[in-house]
Amino acid sequence: MRFLVRDRLLGFGDDYWIEDDRGTKVFLVDGKAMRIRDTFELKDTRGRVLIDIHQKMFALRDTMVIEREGEPLATIRRKRLSLLRNHYRVALVDGTELDVSGKILDREFAVEYDGELLAVISRRWLHVRETYGVDVVREDADPALLIAVAVCVIHLAEKEREDD
């Protein structure tokens, strides 16, 4: 399953559609403006909120939180001892950890679980500027969660770059 995401999606206050590889609208990212913290909602085509994404307010390191139906699902933060490339850890509430690594700001990275590839985020396949693909490799993977992870990681990396 491949999804196309417009880069401008990361500007909060705007809404953007995520399409499948046939150009069909699948998810709407609703960037909430006028909030104290960065907040996004991932909605289905009927407007139902599937995933709520927000920045954790009181954390030592920048942290994004993903919730489903008002319940915490995952937290995302940069790995501390990753010097060679961007490296993020996704801690799911069930104790599972996903590993995100690659060239985040270039939109070339992977999401793995226990060394097994779940999704590849890349611009290589695309000819449209300012767009990247989220290629969900495993059929049993949760596309909404993996897209939310990609949005969070890119947002954290860009925020870190602005702070430097």
C-alpha positions as CSV (number, residue, x, y, z in Angstrom):
1,M,0.0,0.0,0.0
2,R,1.5,3.3,-1.0
3,F,0.2,6.7,0.1
4,L,1.2,10.1,-1.2
5,V,1.8,12.9,1.2
6,R,2.2,16.6,0.3
7,D,5.2,18.1,2.2
8,R,3.2,21.2,3.1
9,L,1.1,19.0,5.3
10,L,3.4,19.9,8.2
11,G,2.2,23.5,8.4
12,F,-0.4,23.4,11.1
13,G,-3.7,25.3,10.6
14,D,-4.2,23.8,7.1
15,D,-5.9,20.6,5.9
16,Y,-4.3,18.2,3.4
17,W,-5.4,15.0,1.8
18,I,-3.3,11.9,1.7
19,E,-4.0,9.9,-1.4
20,D,-3.3,6.3,-2.3
21,D,-1.2,5.4,-5.4
22,R,-4.3,5.6,-7.7
23,G,-5.0,9.2,-6.6
24,T,-8.0,8.4,-4.4
25,K,-8.3,10.5,-1.2
26,V,-7.8,8.2,1.8
27,F,-6.9,10.3,4.8
28,L,-7.4,14.0,5.7
29,V,-4.8,15.6,7.9
30,D,-6.4,18.4,9.8
31,G,-3.8,20.8,11.3
32,K,-5.3,22.6,14.2
33,A,-4.5,26.3,14.2
34,M,-4.4,28.6,17.2
35,R,-3.3,25.9,19.7
36,I,-0.6,26.2,22.3
37,R,1.0,23.0,21.1
38,D,1.3,21.5,17.6
39,T,-1.7,19.4,16.9
40,F,-2.9,17.3,13.9
41,E,-5.8,14.9,13.4
42,L,-5.8,12.1,10.8
43,K,-9.4,11.6,9.6
44,D,-11.0,9.2,7.2
45,T,-12.9,10.3,4.1
46,R,-16.1,10.6,6.2
47,G,-14.5,13.0,8.7
48,R,-14.1,10.5,11.6
49,V,-10.9,11.1,13.6
50,L,-8.7,8.0,13.4
51,I,-5.6,9.4,15.0
52,D,-4.9,12.5,17.1
53,I,-1.3,13.7,17.1
54,H,0.0,16.4,19.5
55,Q,3.2,17.6,21.1
56,K,3.7,16.6,24.7
57,M,3.8,19.8,26.6
58,F,6.0,19.0,29.6
59,A,8.8,16.8,28.5
60,L,12.6,17.2,28.7
61,R,13.0,16.3,25.0
62,D,10.6,17.1,22.2
63,T,8.0,14.4,22.2
64,M,5.0,13.7,20.0
65,V,2.0,11.7,21.3
66,I,-0.3,9.7,19.1
67,E,-3.8,8.8,20.4
68,R,-6.6,6.7,19.1
69,E,-10.2,7.3,20.3
70,G,-8.9,9.5,23.2
71,E,-6.5,6.7,24.4
72,P,-2.7,7.0,24.2
73,L,-1.3,4.8,21.4
74,A,2.4,5.8,21.1
75,T,5.0,8.4,22.0
76,I,7.8,9.4,19.6
77,R,11.1,11.0,20.5
78,R,14.6,11.2,19.1
79,K,17.0,8.5,20.3
80,R,19.7,10.0,22.4
81,L,22.8,8.3,21.3
82,S,22.3,8.3,17.5
83,L,25.2,10.4,16.0
84,L,25.4,9.1,12.4
85,R,21.9,9.7,11.2
86,N,18.4,10.6,12.4
87,H,17.1,8.0,14.6
88,Y,13.7,8.0,16.4
89,R,12.0,5.6,18.8
90,V,8.3,5.0,18.8
91,A,7.1,3.5,22.1
92,L,3.6,1.9,21.7
93,V,1.5,1.6,24.9
94,D,1.6,-2.2,24.7
95,G,5.4,-2.2,25.2
96,T,6.2,-2.6,21.5
97,E,8.9,-0.3,20.1
98,L,9.3,0.8,16.5
99,D,12.6,2.1,15.1
100,V,12.7,5.0,12.7
101,S,15.9,5.8,11.0
102,G,17.3,7.3,7.8
103,K,17.5,10.8,6.3
104,I,14.4,12.3,7.9
105,L,14.7,15.8,6.5
106,D,15.3,14.3,3.0
107,R,12.1,12.2,3.4
108,E,14.2,9.0,3.0
109,F,13.7,6.7,6.0
110,A,12.3,3.4,7.2
111,V,10.0,2.2,10.1
112,E,11.0,-1.1,11.5
113,Y,9.8,-3.5,14.2
114,D,12.4,-5.8,15.7
115,G,14.5,-5.5,12.5
116,E,11.6,-6.2,10.2
117,L,10.6,-3.5,7.7
118,L,7.1,-2.1,8.2
119,A,7.2,1.0,5.9
120,V,9.5,3.0,3.7
121,I,9.1,6.8,3.4
122,S,10.7,8.1,0.2
123,R,10.6,10.7,-2.6
124,R,12.5,8.5,-5.0
125,W,9.4,7.0,-6.7
126,L,7.7,10.3,-7.2
127,H,8.0,12.9,-9.9
128,V,5.8,15.4,-8.1
129,R,7.7,18.0,-6.2
130,E,7.1,18.5,-2.5
131,T,5.5,15.0,-2.2
132,Y,6.8,11.9,-0.5
133,G,5.4,8.4,-0.4
134,V,4.7,6.2,2.5
135,D,5.0,2.6,1.3
136,V,3.4,0.2,3.9
137,V,5.3,-3.0,3.3
138,R,3.4,-5.4,5.6
139,E,-0.2,-6.1,4.9
140,D,-1.1,-6.5,8.6
141,A,0.5,-3.1,9.5
142,D,-1.7,-0.2,10.5
143,P,-1.4,2.4,7.7
144,A,-2.9,5.2,9.7
145,L,-0.4,4.7,12.5
146,L,2.5,4.5,10.2
147,I,1.5,7.7,8.4
148,A,1.1,9.4,11.8
149,V,4.6,8.2,12.8
150,A,6.0,9.6,9.5
151,V,4.2,13.0,10.2
152,C,5.5,13.1,13.8
153,V,9.1,12.2,13.0
154,I,9.3,14.8,10.2
155,H,7.8,17.4,12.4
156,L,10.2,16.7,15.2
157,A,13.2,16.7,12.9
158,E,12.2,20.0,11.3
159,K,11.6,21.5,14.7
160,E,15.0,20.4,15.9
161,R,16.6,21.9,12.8
162,E,14.8,25.3,13.5
163,D,16.1,25.2,17.1
164,D,19.7,24.7,16.1
